[in-house]
Amino acid sequence: MAVALVTGGTRGIGFAVAKALLERGDHVAFTGTSDDGILRAEHALAAAVNDPTRVMEAYLANTQALG
């Protein structure tokens, strides 16, 4: 299991990379340019990996660390 930071992880290639890493069991933090985009990606990733708790935990940890 690895830990990854995916910049631009809310859409496109960044989103695909974040999804692939989550699917293989890695811990993933991702960034985006808007709160709305981050929330949409969070929900889409949670649905894709069938583990909304893991995605929400990553989102909350990032929010607390980055403000």
C-alpha positions, -999 to 999 in steps of 0.1 A, spaced: 0 0 0 13 34 -10 4 70 -1 -1 94 -30 -9 131 -36 -26 136 -70 -26 172 -81 -55 180 -104 -73 149 -92 -108 162 -97 -111 155 -134 -93 141 -164 -61 122 -161 -57 132 -125 -91 118 -116 -83 85 -134 -50 82 -115 -66 89 -82 -93 63 -90 -68 37 -101 -47 42 -69 -78 39 -47 -89 8 -65 -56 -10 -57 -59 0 -20 -36 30 -18 -42 61 4 -48 90 -19 -50 128 -13 -60 149 -43 -63 186 -51 -85 206 -73 -92 242 -82 -127 246 -66 -145 233 -36 -174 221 -58 -150 201 -80 -134 185 -50 -168 175 -36 -179 161 -69 -147 141 -73 -150 129 -37 -185 115 -43 -175 100 -77 -144 83 -62 -163 70 -32 -189 54 -55 -162 40 -78 -142 23 -51 -172 12 -30 -156 27 1 -170 61 8 -155 61 43 -119 60 30 -125 88 5 -142 109 31 -114 104 56 -89 115 30 -110 146 21 -113 156 58 -76 151 65 -67 172 35 -92 199 45 -78 201 80 -42 201 68 -46 226 40 -74 247 54 
